[in-house]
Amino acid sequence: MRNPFIYGETVFGKNFCNRKEEIRRLKNDILSCQKIFLISSRRMGKTSLIKTAIDQISAKEIISISMDLEEFSSYREFLNTYLSLLVKKSTPENKILGFLRQVLSGLRINFKIDEIGKPVISLDYNQPISAELDSKIFNLPEIIASKQNKKLVVVFDEFQEILKLNRKNIEGKLRAHIQHHRNVAYVFAGSKRHLLNEMINSQDKPFYRIGPVMYLEKINEDIFLKFAKDKFETSGIKISDEALQKVIKLAENIPYYTQLLLHELWDSKIDKGIISEKDVQSVLSQVIHLYSQNFHLEWSRMILSKRQLLKAISLYGGKQILSGDYLEKNNMGLPSSVRRTLLSLVEDGYLDKENGEYFFTDILFREWIKRTII
């Protein structure tokens, strides 16, 4: 029997836990050709949410392409991949050459067929990066959508990484073109909240209030309880409510870690058929042990002020950290100094903030600190 709890990859269908309201909103915004910012911490399931929403829209209605901007190390590489995806996803293979000649004339574009018979499209090495090139590629989605009388959705995952591509005013150039697109939806998804919030909330930034913003929060505990209970029962495994509540509390309702712990519990008890609260702690210890060496290395590289703050949050939580009581109890310095450390830990990806409370983005690291350092 296959383990019904999946983590570490994009999930959809019956393996995707709820998010009904978020799916409804995202589908409506895509079909309305909005420019959507989808912001969440890592491991909240934003990529799975986007795929689920797009999959629920008929392929007859929409063309979709998706790019993870963390994969690119240069602006040219980004343009190459964007161009290639747009053309190949929208044009039959036997018509690609004609499309390139008709729509992108004047650009030096290489086209060939690889060893398995698939088309390969790339900018010629001698093609200079210019305003004309930017314009033709950034306007290509709208041209494709209009020609095919279909809507198109472009998903830029980890969109904040576009700032690292070393192209002057890249946000402004992209905004200048897409703001005129009426048949294309854009989803700008990312996990660095502070960078994305600055993009959309700062009046001097090109993407200031360009469209709707969705913040993907943690999944409600009751929804996760029912989701998990149903899957265990379908597998013929009994699990106590206390054990399920323990998993969700430890994972802080973060989909990745909830699914990870449930996956390991299922594997450990598939033959015995019964899971108790004690089994949760046993499985958690095994998982932490697997990552222990990596955590030791990360910890050794941290400055003392970051270690001190992470220890405090692992013990006392992330509410009212800058209050006098919290600082005194944990023997920390001035609020201004602690605030700088907090911001640095958020930028480094160790912490995030939701509803005024800071939390670990990696709950396994938090539990390792509680067991090993404190």
C-alpha positions as a printed Julia matrix, in Angstrom:
374×3 Matrix{Float64}:
   0.0    0.0     0.0
   1.29   3.45   -0.9
   1.88   5.99    1.86
  -0.95   8.57    1.53
   1.03  11.44    3.09
   3.28  13.23    0.6
   5.86  15.94    1.31
   8.85  17.47   -0.44
   7.14  17.69   -3.83
   4.19  19.4    -5.47
   0.94  17.72   -4.38
  -2.51  17.99   -5.89
  -5.84  16.18   -6.09
  -6.73  14.05   -3.07
  -3.25  14.56   -1.62
  -3.75  18.33   -1.35
  -5.24  19.45    1.95
  -8.2   21.81    1.58
  -7.36  25.48    0.77
 -10.79  25.71   -0.9
 -11.2   29.44   -0.38
  -7.67  30.19   -1.57
  -8.2   28.04   -4.67
 -11.47  29.83   -5.44
  -9.88  33.27   -5.13
  -6.82  32.35   -7.17
  -8.89  30.78   -9.96
 -11.13  33.84  -10.18
  -8.16  36.22  -10.28
  -6.42  34.15  -12.97
  -9.54  34.03  -15.12
  -9.87  37.8   -14.66
  -6.26  38.21  -15.9
  -5.08  39.92  -12.73
  -1.52  40.51  -11.61
  -1.48  38.53   -8.34
   1.09  38.48   -5.57
   0.98  35.23   -3.57
   3.1   35.5    -0.45
   3.84  32.82    2.12
   6.58  31.29    4.19
   8.43  28.36    2.71
   6.78  24.96    3.01
   3.25  26.39    3.21
   2.28  24.75   -0.08
   2.07  27.76   -2.39
   3.39  25.86   -5.43
   0.86  23.08   -4.85
  -1.9   25.66   -4.44
  -1.03  27.34   -7.76
  -0.9   24.01   -9.61
  -4.22  22.9    -8.1
  -5.93  26.16   -9.07
  -4.6   26.08  -12.64
  -5.43  22.38  -13.05
  -9.05  23.16  -12.16
  -9.25  25.57  -15.09
  -9.87  23.85  -18.42
  -6.87  23.62  -20.73
  -9.26  24.8   -23.46
  -9.53  28.13  -21.63
  -5.95  28.86  -20.64
  -2.26  28.28  -21.44
   0.03  28.15  -18.4
   3.76  28.44  -17.92
   5.69  28.39  -14.66
   9.24  29.41  -13.78
  11.18  29.17  -10.52
  13.45  32.22  -10.46
  15.82  30.59   -7.97
  17.07  28.46  -10.85
  18.65  31.36  -12.74
  22.06  32.92  -12.24
  21.87  35.57  -14.98
  19.37  37.79  -16.76
  20.21  36.19  -20.13
  19.48  32.73  -18.73
  16.13  33.99  -17.43
  15.18  35.5   -20.83
  16.27  32.33  -22.64
  14.07  30.1   -20.52
  11.13  32.5   -20.57
  11.25  32.75  -24.37
  11.59  28.98  -24.8
   8.71  28.14  -22.44
   6.35  30.68  -23.99
   6.95  29.45  -27.53
   6.97  25.7   -26.82
   3.92  25.74  -24.54
   1.82  27.7   -27.03
   2.92  26.53  -30.49
   2.82  23.11  -32.21
   6.34  21.85  -32.87
   5.92  21.94  -36.65
   4.93  25.61  -36.53
   7.59  26.97  -34.17
  10.02  28.12  -36.86
   7.3   30.03  -38.69
   6.14  31.61  -35.42
   9.66  32.8   -34.6
  10.09  34.33  -38.05
   6.71  36.06  -37.95
   6.56  37.33  -34.37
  10.2   37.71  -33.34
  11.8   38.86  -36.56
  14.86  41.0   -36.01
  16.09  38.95  -33.05
  18.9   36.44  -33.35
  17.29  33.22  -32.15
  18.73  29.74  -32.5
  16.33  26.92  -33.32
  17.26  23.25  -33.61
  15.94  19.75  -32.95
  17.76  17.76  -30.26
  18.72  14.08  -30.34
  15.29  12.93  -29.14
  13.41  15.08  -31.63
  12.42  17.96  -29.36
  12.77  21.64  -30.32
  15.46  23.73  -28.64
  15.08  27.52  -28.66
  17.66  29.98  -27.37
  18.92  33.49  -27.9
  22.01  33.66  -30.07
  25.14  34.28  -28.02
  25.79  37.43  -30.08
  22.29  38.8   -29.51
  22.81  41.87  -27.28
  20.59  42.39  -24.26
  18.71  45.53  -25.25
  15.48  47.44  -24.67
  14.16  45.96  -27.95
  14.86  42.41  -26.73
  13.2   43.1   -23.36
  10.16  44.54  -25.09
   9.67  41.69  -27.56
   9.97  38.95  -24.94
   7.96  40.71  -22.22
   5.15  41.42  -24.7
   5.14  37.89  -26.08
   2.53  36.49  -23.62
  -0.07  39.04  -24.73
   0.7   38.42  -28.4
   0.29  34.65  -27.94
  -2.96  35.03  -25.97
  -4.44  37.38  -28.58
  -3.4   35.21  -31.55
  -4.8   32.03  -30.04
  -7.88  33.67  -28.53
  -6.98  32.08  -25.2
  -6.04  33.41  -21.8
  -2.52  32.79  -20.59
  -1.12  32.62  -17.06
   2.53  33.17  -16.21
   3.73  31.99  -12.79
   6.97  33.42  -11.43
   7.82  31.38   -8.34
  10.22  32.89   -5.78
   9.75  36.16   -7.64
  11.89  38.16   -5.22
  14.94  36.47   -6.79
  14.46  38.65   -9.87
  16.26  41.39   -7.92
  19.47  39.31   -8.07
  19.58  39.01  -11.85
  21.76  42.08  -12.26
  19.56  43.97  -14.71
  19.08  47.65  -14.04
  15.47  48.56  -13.17
  14.25  45.08  -14.07
  11.05  45.58  -12.03
  10.25  48.77  -13.91
  10.9   47.21  -17.32
   8.64  44.24  -16.57
   5.86  46.4   -15.11
   5.96  48.8   -18.07
   5.01  45.97  -20.42
   2.68  43.72  -18.43
   0.48  46.57  -17.19
  -1.0   46.74  -20.72
  -1.7   43.0   -20.96
  -5.44  42.28  -20.85
  -5.42  38.58  -21.75
  -2.62  37.42  -19.46
  -2.67  36.69  -15.73
   0.56  36.89  -13.74
   1.19  35.13  -10.43
   4.18  36.52   -8.55
   4.75  33.98   -5.78
   7.45  34.14   -3.16
   8.59  33.31    0.35
  10.66  36.36    1.34
   7.82  38.39    2.82
   9.88  41.46    3.66
  11.14  41.82    0.07
   7.77  41.14   -1.55
   5.92  43.42    0.88
   8.35  46.21   -0.02
   7.68  45.6    -3.73
   3.92  46.0    -3.39
   3.6   48.48   -0.53
   6.3   51.05   -1.29
   5.0   53.89   -3.46
   8.36  54.31   -5.18
   8.43  50.66   -6.36
   7.16  49.68   -9.84
   4.86  46.92   -8.54
   3.14  49.16   -6.0
  -0.47  47.95   -5.77
  -0.36  46.35   -9.2
  -3.06  43.84   -8.28
  -4.56  41.6    -5.57
  -2.35  40.2    -2.82
  -2.88  36.81   -1.18
  -1.1   35.83    2.01
  -1.04  32.07    2.4
  -1.42  31.32    6.1
  -1.24  28.09    8.1
  -4.0   25.54    7.6
  -6.69  25.37   10.28
  -6.11  22.59   12.83
  -9.59  21.06   12.45
  -9.13  20.77    8.68
  -5.8   18.99    9.11
  -7.26  16.67   11.76
 -10.03  15.48    9.44
  -7.67  15.2     6.45
  -5.22  13.01    8.41
  -7.83  10.92   10.22
  -9.57  10.03    6.95
  -6.32   8.91    5.33
  -5.31   6.74    8.3
  -8.75   5.15    8.44
  -8.67   4.41    4.72
  -5.33   2.66    5.3
  -6.77   0.59    8.16
  -4.61   2.32   10.79
  -6.06   3.63   14.05
  -4.6    6.86   15.4
  -5.7    8.63   18.55
  -6.94  12.21   18.48
  -4.19  13.04   20.99
  -1.53  11.77   18.62
  -2.89  13.78   15.68
  -3.17  16.92   17.8
   0.42  16.39   18.95
   1.64  16.2    15.34
  -0.17  19.37   14.31
   1.02  21.26   17.4
   4.64  20.23   16.81
   4.4   21.13   13.11
   2.62  24.42   13.92
   0.06  23.7    11.16
   2.78  24.05    8.48
   1.76  21.67    5.67
   5.24  20.34    4.85
   6.13  19.35    8.41
   2.66  18.04    9.19
   2.77  15.79    6.14
   6.36  14.75    6.9
   5.55  13.58   10.44
   2.33  11.88    9.34
   4.25  10.15    6.53
   6.85   8.78    8.94
   4.17   7.71   11.45
   2.3    5.85    8.72
   5.5    4.07    7.62
   6.41   3.08   11.17
   3.0    1.61   12.02
   1.67   0.17    8.78
   2.18  -3.37   10.13
   0.91  -2.72   13.68
  -2.13  -0.66   12.76
  -2.27   1.52   15.9
  -0.58   4.89   16.59
  -0.39   6.54   20.0
   0.94   9.85   21.26
   4.19   8.16   22.33
   4.83   7.12   18.74
   4.83  10.78   17.67
   7.8   11.6    19.92
   9.65   8.51   18.76
   9.23   9.38   15.09
  10.17  13.03   15.71
  13.41  11.91   17.42
  14.28   9.72   14.44
  13.69  12.52   11.95
  15.69  15.06   13.98
  18.57  12.59   14.19
  18.72  12.42   10.37
  19.35  16.18   10.16
  21.41  16.56   13.33
  24.78  16.93   11.6
  23.46  19.68    9.32
  21.92  21.51   12.27
  25.21  21.36   14.21
  26.99  22.94   11.24
  24.4   25.7    10.87
  24.53  26.46   14.59
  28.33  26.64   14.65
  28.3   29.3    11.93
  25.86  31.61   13.74
  26.9   34.64   15.74
  26.02  34.56   19.45
  23.18  37.09   19.28
  21.33  34.93   16.73
  21.87  31.79   18.8
  20.55  33.52   21.9
  17.42  34.76   20.16
  16.64  31.41   18.52
  17.03  29.66   21.88
  14.6   32.12   23.48
  12.0   31.68   20.73
  12.27  27.89   20.84
  11.54  28.01   24.58
   9.1   30.89   25.0
   7.63  31.43   21.55
   7.75  34.47   19.29
   5.18  36.84   20.78
   6.11  40.26   22.21
   9.83  39.59   21.8
  10.74  43.26   22.2
   8.83  43.69   25.47
  10.78  44.42   28.61
   9.69  41.19   30.3
  10.77  39.01   27.36
  14.15  40.73   27.04
  14.84  40.55   30.77
  13.79  36.9    31.07
  16.18  35.93   28.29
  19.01  38.28   29.3
  19.02  40.03   25.93
  20.24  43.49   25.01
  18.55  46.67   23.89
  15.33  46.41   21.85
  17.01  48.1    18.87
  19.76  45.47   18.82
  17.32  42.58   19.18
  15.15  44.04   16.4
  18.15  44.04   14.04
  18.86  40.41   14.92
  15.22  39.49   14.33
  15.23  41.12   10.9
  18.47  39.36   10.03
  17.04  35.95   11.01
  13.97  36.65    8.88
  16.15  37.64    5.91
  18.22  34.46    6.39
  15.04  32.38    6.32
  15.21  31.0     9.87
  12.18  32.92   11.09
   8.98  34.33    9.67
   6.13  36.34   11.14
   2.38  35.8    11.12
  -0.25  37.73   13.07
   2.41  39.51   15.1
   4.21  36.3    16.13
   7.62  35.13   14.96
   8.0   31.41   14.3
  10.63  28.96   13.04
  10.29  28.16    9.36
  12.02  24.84   10.11
  10.34  23.19   13.08
  12.9   20.36   13.05
  15.65  22.92   13.7
  13.55  24.36   16.54
  13.12  20.93   18.12
  16.82  20.18   17.66
  17.69  23.37   19.55
  15.34  22.44   22.39
  16.8   18.95   22.67
  20.47  19.62   22.02
  21.35  23.19   22.99
  19.05  24.02   25.9
